[in-house]
Amino acid sequence: MLSITRKNGQSFYVGDDIVITVKRATKGSAVISIKAPDDILIMRTELMDGSFTDIPVPDVVFEPFHKER
């Protein structure tokens, strides 16, 4: 696992076409933006592994979202 330090407004690449940007970081939380191709699924970990039990997770297969161009 790679751990890096970023300040507000700083970014880093994952592969050639995914950009992660720290929008705002405060003590205990951070707001990030993720710029990725439409066919990349982005989902919070607690929804994927079922550890967040307060929110019902539908039993569905997630399809990539494609914007109309």
The first five atom37 places (N, CA, C, CB, O) and aatype in JSON, in Angstrom:
{
  "aatype": [12, 10, 15, 9, 16, 1, 11, 2, 7, 5, 15, 13, 18, 19, 7, 3, 3, 9, 19, 9, 16, 19, 11, 1, 0, 16, 11, 7, 15, 0, 19, 9, 15, 9, 11, 0, 14, 3, 3, 9, 10, 9, 12, 1, 16, 6, 10, 12, 3, 7, 15, 13, 16, 3, 9, 14, 19, 14, 3, 19, 19, 13, 6, 14, 13, 8, 11, 6, 1],
  "atom_mask": [
    [1, 1, 1, 1, 1],
    [1, 1, 1, 1, 1],
    [1, 1, 1, 1, 1],
    [1, 1, 1, 1, 1],
    [1, 1, 1, 1, 1],
    [1, 1, 1, 1, 1],
    [1, 1, 1, 1, 1],
    [1, 1, 1, 1, 1],
    [1, 1, 1, 0, 1],
    [1, 1, 1, 1, 1],
    [1, 1, 1, 1, 1],
    [1, 1, 1, 1, 1],
    [1, 1, 1, 1, 1],
    [1, 1, 1, 1, 1],
    [1, 1, 1, 0, 1],
    [1, 1, 1, 1, 1],
    [1, 1, 1, 1, 1],
    [1, 1, 1, 1, 1],
    [1, 1, 1, 1, 1],
    [1, 1, 1, 1, 1],
    [1, 1, 1, 1, 1],
    [1, 1, 1, 1, 1],
    [1, 1, 1, 1, 1],
    [1, 1, 1, 1, 1],
    [1, 1, 1, 1, 1],
    [1, 1, 1, 1, 1],
    [1, 1, 1, 1, 1],
    [1, 1, 1, 0, 1],
    [1, 1, 1, 1, 1],
    [1, 1, 1, 1, 1],
    [1, 1, 1, 1, 1],
    [1, 1, 1, 1, 1],
    [1, 1, 1, 1, 1],
    [1, 1, 1, 1, 1],
    [1, 1, 1, 1, 1],
    [1, 1, 1, 1, 1],
    [1, 1, 1, 1, 1],
    [1, 1, 1, 1, 1],
    [1, 1, 1, 1, 1],
    [1, 1, 1, 1, 1],
    [1, 1, 1, 1, 1],
    [1, 1, 1, 1, 1],
    [1, 1, 1, 1, 1],
    [1, 1, 1, 1, 1],
    [1, 1, 1, 1, 1],
    [1, 1, 1, 1, 1],
    [1, 1, 1, 1, 1],
    [1, 1, 1, 1, 1],
    [1, 1, 1, 1, 1],
    [1, 1, 1, 0, 1],
    [1, 1, 1, 1, 1],
    [1, 1, 1, 1, 1],
    [1, 1, 1, 1, 1],
    [1, 1, 1, 1, 1],
    [1, 1, 1, 1, 1],
    [1, 1, 1, 1, 1],
    [1, 1, 1, 1, 1],
    [1, 1, 1, 1, 1],
    [1, 1, 1, 1, 1],
    [1, 1, 1, 1, 1],
    [1, 1, 1, 1, 1],
    [1, 1, 1, 1, 1],
    [1, 1, 1, 1, 1],
    [1, 1, 1, 1, 1],
    [1, 1, 1, 1, 1],
    [1, 1, 1, 1, 1],
    [1, 1, 1, 1, 1],
    [1, 1, 1, 1, 1],
    [1, 1, 1, 1, 1]
  ],
  "atom_positions": [
    [[0.85, -1.17, 0.0], [0.0, 0.0, 0.0], [0.9, 1.24, 0.0], [-0.97, -0.01, 1.23], [1.91, 1.29, 0.7]],
    [[0.53, 2.21, -0.78], [1.25, 3.48, -0.86], [0.49, 4.53, -0.05], [1.42, 3.94, -2.34], [-0.72, 4.68, -0.21]],
    [[1.19, 5.24, 0.81], [0.61, 6.36, 1.55], [1.35, 7.61, 1.11], [0.71, 6.15, 3.1], [2.58, 7.65, 1.09]],
    [[0.58, 8.65, 0.77], [1.19, 9.91, 0.36], [0.54, 11.05, 1.12], [1.08, 10.13, -1.17], [-0.58, 10.92, 1.61]],
    [[1.23, 12.16, 1.2], [0.7, 13.35, 1.84], [0.41, 14.38, 0.78], [1.7, 13.9, 2.9], [1.26, 14.67, -0.07]],
    [[-0.78, 14.95, 0.82], [-1.19, 15.98, -0.13], [-1.83, 17.12, 0.65], [-2.17, 15.42, -1.19], [-2.43, 16.88, 1.69]],
    [[-1.71, 18.33, 0.15], [-2.36, 19.49, 0.74], [-3.6, 19.82, -0.08], [-1.39, 20.71, 0.79], [-3.79, 19.29, -1.17]],
    [[-4.44, 20.7, 0.45], [-5.64, 21.13, -0.27], [-5.27, 21.58, -1.67], [-6.37, 22.27, 0.5], [-4.34, 22.36, -1.85]],
    [[-5.99, 21.08, -2.66], [-5.77, 21.47, -4.05], [-4.73, 20.64, -4.78], [0.0, 0.0, 0.0], [-4.6, 20.75, -5.99]],
    [[-3.98, 19.8, -4.07], [-2.96, 18.98, -4.72], [-3.57, 17.67, -5.22], [-1.8, 18.69, -3.76], [-4.56, 17.18, -4.67]],
    [[-2.96, 17.12, -6.27], [-3.49, 15.91, -6.93], [-2.4, 14.86, -7.09], [-4.09, 16.27, -8.3], [-1.22, 15.12, -6.88]],
    [[-2.86, 13.67, -7.49], [-1.94, 12.62, -7.92], [-2.66, 11.71, -8.9], [-1.41, 11.8, -6.71], [-3.89, 11.63, -8.9]],
    [[-1.89, 11.04, -9.73], [-2.42, 10.12, -10.73], [-2.43, 8.69, -10.21], [-1.62, 10.21, -12.03], [-1.54, 8.28, -9.45]],
    [[-3.43, 7.93, -10.63], [-3.47, 6.49, -10.47], [-3.52, 5.95, -11.9], [-4.72, 5.99, -9.59], [-4.53, 6.11, -12.59]],
    [[-2.45, 5.32, -12.34], [-2.36, 4.92, -13.74], [-2.22, 6.15, -14.61], [0.0, 0.0, 0.0], [-1.72, 7.19, -14.17]],
    [[-2.67, 6.03, -15.86], [-2.52, 7.11, -16.82], [-3.71, 8.06, -16.89], [-2.28, 6.54, -18.16], [-3.58, 9.18, -17.38]],
    [[-4.88, 7.61, -16.39], [-6.08, 8.41, -16.64], [-7.01, 8.6, -15.45], [-6.83, 7.79, -17.73], [-8.18, 8.95, -15.63]],
    [[-6.52, 8.38, -14.24], [-7.32, 8.63, -13.04], [-6.57, 9.67, -12.21], [-7.57, 7.31, -12.22], [-5.4, 9.48, -11.88]],
    [[-7.26, 10.77, -11.87], [-6.66, 11.85, -11.08], [-7.43, 11.99, -9.78], [-6.64, 13.2, -11.88], [-8.65, 12.16, -9.8]],
    [[-6.73, 11.93, -8.66], [-7.32, 12.13, -7.34], [-6.86, 13.49, -6.85], [-6.91, 10.98, -6.35], [-5.66, 13.78, -6.83]],
    [[-7.81, 14.34, -6.44], [-7.49, 15.68, -5.95], [-8.06, 15.87, -4.56], [-8.04, 16.76, -6.91], [-9.23, 15.55, -4.31]],
    [[-7.26, 16.38, -3.64], [-7.73, 16.73, -2.31], [-8.37, 18.1, -2.4], [-6.55, 16.71, -1.25], [-7.69, 19.1, -2.64]],
    [[-9.67, 18.16, -2.23], [-10.38, 19.43, -2.31], [-10.29, 20.18, -0.99], [-11.85, 19.2, -2.68], [-10.03, 21.39, -0.96]],
    [[-10.5, 19.46, 0.12], [-10.44, 20.08, 1.44], [-10.1, 19.0, 2.46], [-11.79, 20.78, 1.8], [-10.73, 17.95, 2.49]],
    [[-9.11, 19.25, 3.27], [-8.74, 18.33, 4.33], [-8.77, 19.07, 5.66], [-7.33, 17.7, 4.07], [-8.19, 20.15, 5.8]],
    [[-9.46, 18.47, 6.62], [-9.52, 19.03, 7.96], [-9.15, 17.92, 8.93], [-10.94, 19.63, 8.28], [-8.93, 16.78, 8.51]],
    [[-9.08, 18.23, 10.17], [-8.76, 17.23, 11.18], [-9.84, 16.15, 11.2], [-8.6, 17.89, 12.58], [-10.98, 16.41, 11.59]],
    [[-9.5, 14.95, 10.78], [-10.44, 13.84, 10.85], [-11.2, 13.53, 9.58], [0.0, 0.0, 0.0], [-11.87, 12.49, 9.52]],
    [[-11.14, 14.38, 8.55], [-11.85, 14.05, 7.31], [-11.23, 14.78, 6.13], [-13.35, 14.42, 7.43], [-10.48, 15.75, 6.3]],
    [[-11.55, 14.3, 4.96], [-11.05, 14.93, 3.73], [-12.12, 14.82, 2.66], [-9.72, 14.27, 3.26], [-12.86, 13.84, 2.6]],
    [[-12.2, 15.83, 1.82], [-13.07, 15.82, 0.65], [-12.16, 15.67, -0.55], [-13.98, 17.13, 0.56], [-11.23, 16.46, -0.74]],
    [[-12.41, 14.65, -1.35], [-11.59, 14.41, -2.53], [-12.45, 14.4, -3.77], [-10.82, 13.1, -2.4], [-13.66, 14.15, -3.7]],
    [[-11.84, 14.67, -4.91], [-12.53, 14.48, -6.19], [-11.74, 13.45, -6.98], [-12.66, 15.84, -6.99], [-10.52, 13.35, -6.87]],
    [[-12.47, 12.68, -7.76], [-11.87, 11.63, -8.56], [-12.29, 11.84, -10.0], [-12.29, 10.21, -8.05], [-13.48, 11.84, -10.31]],
    [[-11.33, 12.02, -10.87], [-11.6, 12.14, -12.3], [-11.13, 10.85, -12.95], [-10.88, 13.4, -12.94], [-9.94, 10.52, -12.92]],
    [[-12.08, 10.11, -13.52], [-11.77, 8.8, -14.08], [-12.63, 8.55, -15.32], [-11.99, 7.69, -13.03], [-13.67, 9.18, -15.49]],
    [[-12.19, 7.64, -16.17], [-13.02, 7.28, -17.33], [-14.38, 6.74, -16.88], [-12.3, 6.23, -18.21], [-14.53, 6.23, -15.77]],
    [[-15.36, 6.87, -17.75], [-16.73, 6.46, -17.43], [-16.86, 4.98, -17.09], [-17.64, 6.78, -18.59], [-17.78, 4.59, -16.37]],
    [[-15.97, 4.15, -17.59], [-16.1, 2.72, -17.36], [-15.44, 2.25, -16.06], [-15.51, 1.97, -18.52], [-15.4, 1.04, -15.8]],
    [[-14.92, 3.16, -15.26], [-14.3, 2.82, -13.99], [-15.33, 2.97, -12.88], [-13.05, 3.71, -13.71], [-15.91, 4.05, -12.7]],
    [[-15.58, 1.9, -12.13], [-16.5, 1.93, -11.0], [-15.8, 2.55, -9.8], [-17.03, 0.5, -10.66], [-14.7, 2.12, -9.43]],
    [[-16.43, 3.56, -9.19], [-15.9, 4.19, -7.99], [-16.98, 4.07, -6.93], [-15.51, 5.69, -8.25], [-18.08, 4.58, -7.1]],
    [[-16.64, 3.39, -5.83], [-17.62, 3.18, -4.77], [-16.9, 3.16, -3.42], [-18.42, 1.87, -4.99], [-15.79, 2.65, -3.31]],
    [[-17.54, 3.72, -2.41], [-16.96, 3.72, -1.07], [-16.78, 2.3, -0.57], [-17.85, 4.52, -0.09], [-17.62, 1.43, -0.84]],
    [[-15.7, 2.05, 0.14], [-15.36, 0.72, 0.62], [-16.45, 0.11, 1.48], [-14.07, 0.76, 1.39], [-16.77, -1.07, 1.34]],
    [[-17.02, 0.9, 2.38], [-18.02, 0.35, 3.3], [-19.27, -0.14, 2.58], [-18.41, 1.39, 4.33], [-19.99, -0.99, 3.11]],
    [[-19.54, 0.37, 1.39], [-20.67, -0.14, 0.6], [-20.3, -1.42, -0.12], [-21.13, 0.92, -0.4], [-21.16, -2.28, -0.34]],
    [[-19.05, -1.55, -0.5], [-18.61, -2.75, -1.23], [-18.49, -3.97, -0.31], [-17.28, -2.5, -1.91], [-18.85, -5.08, -0.7]],
    [[-17.97, -3.76, 0.92], [-17.74, -4.91, 1.79], [-18.85, -5.17, 2.8], [-16.45, -4.72, 2.53], [-18.79, -6.13, 3.56]],
    [[-19.88, -4.32, 2.8], [-21.03, -4.54, 3.68], [-20.79, -4.16, 5.13], [0.0, 0.0, 0.0], [-21.63, -4.46, 5.97]],
    [[-19.66, -3.51, 5.45], [-19.37, -3.19, 6.85], [-20.17, -1.99, 7.36], [-17.9, -2.91, 7.02], [-20.22, -1.75, 8.56]],
    [[-20.8, -1.25, 6.47], [-21.6, -0.09, 6.87], [-23.04, -0.57, 6.91], [-21.42, 1.13, 5.88], [-23.74, -0.54, 5.9]],
    [[-23.49, -1.0, 8.08], [-24.78, -1.68, 8.19], [-25.96, -0.75, 8.36], [-24.74, -2.63, 9.34], [-27.11, -1.21, 8.32]],
    [[-25.73, 0.56, 8.56], [-26.84, 1.48, 8.75], [-27.56, 1.83, 7.44], [-26.35, 2.75, 9.4], [-28.7, 2.3, 7.46]],
    [[-26.9, 1.61, 6.32], [-27.49, 1.94, 5.03], [-27.78, 0.63, 4.28], [-26.55, 2.88, 4.19], [-26.86, -0.17, 4.07]],
    [[-29.03, 0.41, 3.89], [-29.31, -0.81, 3.13], [-28.65, -0.75, 1.76], [-30.83, -1.02, 2.98], [-28.76, 0.26, 1.05]],
    [[-27.98, -1.81, 1.39], [-27.31, -1.88, 0.1], [-28.14, -2.79, -0.8], [-25.83, -2.4, 0.23], [-28.36, -3.95, -0.45]],
    [[-28.61, -2.3, -1.94], [-29.41, -3.15, -2.83], [-28.59, -4.29, -3.39], [-30.01, -2.31, -3.96], [-27.39, -4.15, -3.62]],
    [[-29.23, -5.4, -3.62], [-28.57, -6.56, -4.2], [-28.67, -6.45, -5.72], [-29.22, -7.9, -3.69], [-29.52, -7.07, -6.35]],
    [[-27.78, -5.64, -6.3], [-27.79, -5.4, -7.74], [-26.37, -5.5, -8.28], [-28.39, -4.01, -8.06], [-25.39, -5.42, -7.55]],
    [[-26.3, -5.67, -9.58], [-25.02, -5.63, -10.26], [-24.85, -4.21, -10.78], [-24.94, -6.69, -11.43], [-25.72, -3.69, -11.47]],
    [[-23.73, -3.6, -10.45], [-23.49, -2.22, -10.87], [-22.95, -2.19, -12.29], [-22.51, -1.53, -9.9], [-21.98, -2.87, -12.62]],
    [[-23.58, -1.39, -13.11], [-23.16, -1.19, -14.49], [-22.46, 0.16, -14.6], [-24.38, -1.27, -15.45], [-22.84, 1.1, -13.91]],
    [[-21.46, 0.26, -15.44], [-20.8, 1.56, -15.62], [-21.8, 2.6, -16.13], [-19.61, 1.44, -16.61], [-22.67, 2.3, -16.94]],
    [[-21.67, 3.82, -15.64], [-22.51, 4.92, -16.06], [-21.85, 5.59, -17.25], [-22.75, 5.93, -14.9], [-20.68, 5.96, -17.18]],
    [[-22.59, 5.74, -18.32], [-22.06, 6.4, -19.52], [-22.89, 7.64, -19.79], [-22.08, 5.44, -20.74], [-24.11, 7.57, -19.94]],
    [[-22.21, 8.77, -19.85], [-22.89, 10.02, -20.15], [-23.23, 10.09, -21.62], [-22.03, 11.22, -19.74], [-22.48, 9.62, -22.47]],
    [[-24.39, 10.67, -21.91], [-24.75, 10.92, -23.3], [-23.87, 12.02, -23.84], [-26.26, 11.29, -23.44], [-23.69, 13.04, -23.17]],
    [[-23.32, 11.86, -25.0], [-22.45, 12.89, -25.56], [-23.08, 13.54, -26.72], [-21.13, 12.32, -25.96], [-22.48, 14.44, -27.32]]
  ]
}
